[in-house]
Amino acid sequence: MHLQIITPEHVVFDAEVDAVTLPGKDGEFQILNNHAPIVATLGEGTIRIKVHTKTFEDFDNQSGKVYSSPSNEKTLLLDIKGGTIEMNNNKVIVLAN
């Protein structure tokens, strides 16, 4: 599935991923390929992005906000203060702040 994370400053992440775990207002939830359409609000926390083997090597982290998990080289992390998410047709768009 395709994940795009956008902040007021710029696009922070835009690539194919295996899964994304998000800090929802009522608790953490995960989205996988072929997930049902969803719109939700996000709370403060960390977005965990599980990438394909080489995806993260090709990603140009211009913002400096996305960082690798110390426990898993295929997981990228992004700390957010809140936002919204929409999942539809295997495309996830996160508007984060």
C-alpha atoms as an extended CHARMM CRD file, in Angstrom:
* protein
*
        97  EXT
         1         1  MET       CA              0.0000000000        0.0000000000        0.0000000000  PROA      1               0.0000000000
         2         2  HSD       CA              1.0710000000        3.5660000000       -0.4950000000  PROA      2               0.0000000000
         3         3  LEU       CA              1.6900000000        5.8730000000        2.4870000000  PROA      3               0.0000000000
         4         4  GLN       CA              1.9570000000        9.6300000000        2.3080000000  PROA      4               0.0000000000
         5         5  ILE       CA              2.6080000000       11.7250000000        5.4240000000  PROA      5               0.0000000000
         6         6  ILE       CA              2.1700000000       15.4700000000        5.0650000000  PROA      6               0.0000000000
         7         7  THR       CA              2.9460000000       18.2090000000        7.5920000000  PROA      7               0.0000000000
         8         8  PRO       CA              2.2650000000       21.9400000000        7.2270000000  PROA      8               0.0000000000
         9         9  GLU       CA              5.8950000000       22.3600000000        6.1250000000  PROA      9               0.0000000000
        10        10  HSD       CA              6.2340000000       19.6010000000        3.4900000000  PROA      10              0.0000000000
        11        11  VAL       CA              5.6960000000       15.9820000000        2.5190000000  PROA      11              0.0000000000
        12        12  VAL       CA              7.5730000000       14.0020000000        5.1840000000  PROA      12              0.0000000000
        13        13  PHE       CA              7.1400000000       10.5130000000        3.7090000000  PROA      13              0.0000000000
        14        14  ASP       CA              5.8590000000        9.1560000000        0.3810000000  PROA      14              0.0000000000
        15        15  ALA       CA              6.4990000000        5.4850000000       -0.4400000000  PROA      15              0.0000000000
        16        16  GLU       CA              5.1430000000        1.9360000000       -0.5890000000  PROA      16              0.0000000000
        17        17  VAL       CA              4.9550000000        0.2720000000        2.8430000000  PROA      17              0.0000000000
        18        18  ASP       CA              3.9460000000       -3.0610000000        4.3780000000  PROA      18              0.0000000000
        19        19  ALA       CA              2.1090000000       -1.6210000000        7.3990000000  PROA      19              0.0000000000
        20        20  VAL       CA              1.6410000000        1.5560000000        9.4140000000  PROA      20              0.0000000000
        21        21  THR       CA              0.8040000000        1.8070000000       13.1190000000  PROA      21              0.0000000000
        22        22  LEU       CA             -0.7590000000        5.0670000000       14.2460000000  PROA      22              0.0000000000
        23        23  PRO       CA             -1.5290000000        6.7610000000       17.5730000000  PROA      23              0.0000000000
        24        24  GLY       CA             -5.3150000000        7.1620000000       17.4410000000  PROA      24              0.0000000000
        25        25  LYS       CA             -7.2550000000        9.3490000000       19.8680000000  PROA      25              0.0000000000
        26        26  ASP       CA             -8.6580000000        6.2090000000       21.5400000000  PROA      26              0.0000000000
        27        27  GLY       CA             -5.5260000000        4.0870000000       21.2490000000  PROA      27              0.0000000000
        28        28  GLU       CA             -3.0130000000        2.7480000000       18.7810000000  PROA      28              0.0000000000
        29        29  PHE       CA             -4.1780000000        1.0080000000       15.5890000000  PROA      29              0.0000000000
        30        30  GLN       CA             -2.5360000000       -0.6110000000       12.5860000000  PROA      30              0.0000000000
        31        31  ILE       CA             -3.3700000000       -0.4500000000        8.8960000000  PROA      31              0.0000000000
        32        32  LEU       CA             -2.3710000000       -3.2030000000        6.4890000000  PROA      32              0.0000000000
        33        33  ASN       CA             -2.8420000000       -3.7010000000        2.7550000000  PROA      33              0.0000000000
        34        34  ASN       CA             -6.5240000000       -3.9580000000        1.6950000000  PROA      34              0.0000000000
        35        35  HSD       CA             -7.7690000000       -2.3840000000        4.9490000000  PROA      35              0.0000000000
        36        36  ALA       CA            -11.3490000000       -1.1410000000        4.8800000000  PROA      36              0.0000000000
        37        37  PRO       CA            -11.7410000000        2.5840000000        4.1410000000  PROA      37              0.0000000000
        38        38  ILE       CA            -11.2840000000        4.6670000000        7.2820000000  PROA      38              0.0000000000
        39        39  VAL       CA            -11.0440000000        8.2820000000        8.4080000000  PROA      39              0.0000000000
        40        40  ALA       CA             -9.7680000000        8.9010000000       11.9440000000  PROA      40              0.0000000000
        41        41  THR       CA             -8.1790000000       11.5190000000       14.1660000000  PROA      41              0.0000000000
        42        42  LEU       CA             -4.7280000000       10.9920000000       15.6150000000  PROA      42              0.0000000000
        43        43  GLY       CA             -3.3890000000       11.8580000000       19.0280000000  PROA      43              0.0000000000
        44        44  GLU       CA              0.1290000000       12.5980000000       20.1910000000  PROA      44              0.0000000000
        45        45  GLY       CA              2.5140000000        9.6980000000       19.7330000000  PROA      45              0.0000000000
        46        46  THR       CA              4.7180000000        7.8840000000       17.2440000000  PROA      46              0.0000000000
        47        47  ILE       CA              3.8480000000        6.6190000000       13.7810000000  PROA      47              0.0000000000
        48        48  ARG       CA              5.5980000000        3.2920000000       13.0700000000  PROA      48              0.0000000000
        49        49  ILE       CA              6.1490000000        2.5300000000        9.3910000000  PROA      49              0.0000000000
        50        50  LYS       CA              7.1200000000       -0.9960000000        8.3110000000  PROA      50              0.0000000000
        51        51  VAL       CA              8.8900000000       -0.6640000000        4.9830000000  PROA      51              0.0000000000
        52        52  HSD       CA              9.9930000000       -3.0710000000        2.2730000000  PROA      52              0.0000000000
        53        53  THR       CA             13.6040000000       -4.2170000000        2.4450000000  PROA      53              0.0000000000
        54        54  LYS       CA             15.1430000000       -1.3870000000        0.4110000000  PROA      54              0.0000000000
        55        55  THR       CA             12.4630000000        1.3300000000        0.5430000000  PROA      55              0.0000000000
        56        56  PHE       CA             14.0270000000        3.2430000000        3.4030000000  PROA      56              0.0000000000
        57        57  GLU       CA             17.4120000000        3.4050000000        1.6570000000  PROA      57              0.0000000000
        58        58  ASP       CA             15.8420000000        5.1770000000       -1.3190000000  PROA      58              0.0000000000
        59        59  PHE       CA             13.7830000000        7.6140000000        0.7620000000  PROA      59              0.0000000000
        60        60  ASP       CA             15.2130000000       11.1430000000        0.9690000000  PROA      60              0.0000000000
        61        61  ASN       CA             14.4370000000       12.3650000000        4.4710000000  PROA      61              0.0000000000
        62        62  GLN       CA             14.4600000000       16.1200000000        3.8460000000  PROA      62              0.0000000000
        63        63  SER       CA             12.6350000000       16.9290000000        7.0660000000  PROA      63              0.0000000000
        64        64  GLY       CA             14.9980000000       15.0320000000        9.3510000000  PROA      64              0.0000000000
        65        65  LYS       CA             11.9530000000       13.9790000000       11.3900000000  PROA      65              0.0000000000
        66        66  VAL       CA             11.7440000000       10.3520000000       10.2230000000  PROA      66              0.0000000000
        67        67  TYR       CA             14.2300000000        8.0810000000       11.9840000000  PROA      67              0.0000000000
        68        68  SER       CA             15.0100000000        4.3580000000       12.0850000000  PROA      68              0.0000000000
        69        69  SER       CA             13.8780000000        2.1890000000       14.9600000000  PROA      69              0.0000000000
        70        70  PRO       CA             16.8080000000        1.0020000000       17.0820000000  PROA      70              0.0000000000
        71        71  SER       CA             15.2080000000       -2.4580000000       17.3730000000  PROA      71              0.0000000000
        72        72  ASN       CA             14.2510000000       -3.0870000000       13.7110000000  PROA      72              0.0000000000
        73        73  GLU       CA             16.0020000000       -1.7510000000       10.6290000000  PROA      73              0.0000000000
        74        74  LYS       CA             12.8180000000       -2.0990000000        8.5250000000  PROA      74              0.0000000000
        75        75  THR       CA             10.7840000000        0.1540000000       10.8350000000  PROA      75              0.0000000000
        76        76  LEU       CA             10.8010000000        3.9330000000       10.5210000000  PROA      76              0.0000000000
        77        77  LEU       CA              9.4430000000        6.2170000000       13.2310000000  PROA      77              0.0000000000
        78        78  LEU       CA              7.8910000000        9.6780000000       13.1870000000  PROA      78              0.0000000000
        79        79  ASP       CA              6.7680000000       11.5550000000       16.3090000000  PROA      79              0.0000000000
        80        80  ILE       CA              3.5970000000       13.6260000000       15.8950000000  PROA      80              0.0000000000
        81        81  LYS       CA              1.4190000000       15.8500000000       18.0780000000  PROA      81              0.0000000000
        82        82  GLY       CA             -1.8380000000       14.9200000000       16.3160000000  PROA      82              0.0000000000
        83        83  GLY       CA             -3.5440000000       14.8990000000       12.9590000000  PROA      83              0.0000000000
        84        84  THR       CA             -5.9410000000       12.9670000000       10.7490000000  PROA      84              0.0000000000
        85        85  ILE       CA             -5.7090000000        9.8920000000        8.5430000000  PROA      85              0.0000000000
        86        86  GLU       CA             -7.6250000000        8.6340000000        5.5380000000  PROA      86              0.0000000000
        87        87  MET       CA             -7.2820000000        5.1220000000        4.0890000000  PROA      87              0.0000000000
        88        88  ASN       CA             -8.9940000000        4.2920000000        0.8010000000  PROA      88              0.0000000000
        89        89  ASN       CA             -8.0440000000        1.9670000000       -2.0970000000  PROA      89              0.0000000000
        90        90  ASN       CA             -4.7000000000        0.9960000000       -0.5190000000  PROA      90              0.0000000000
        91        91  LYS       CA             -3.5970000000        4.6280000000       -0.1950000000  PROA      91              0.0000000000
        92        92  VAL       CA             -3.0230000000        6.0630000000        3.2690000000  PROA      92              0.0000000000
        93        93  ILE       CA             -2.7900000000        9.8350000000        3.6660000000  PROA      93              0.0000000000
        94        94  VAL       CA             -1.7390000000       11.2300000000        7.0390000000  PROA      94              0.0000000000
        95        95  LEU       CA             -2.0260000000       14.9560000000        7.7580000000  PROA      95              0.0000000000
        96        96  ALA       CA              0.1910000000       15.3870000000       10.8040000000  PROA      96              0.0000000000
        97        97  ASN       CA              1.4300000000       18.2090000000       13.0010000000  PROA      97              0.0000000000
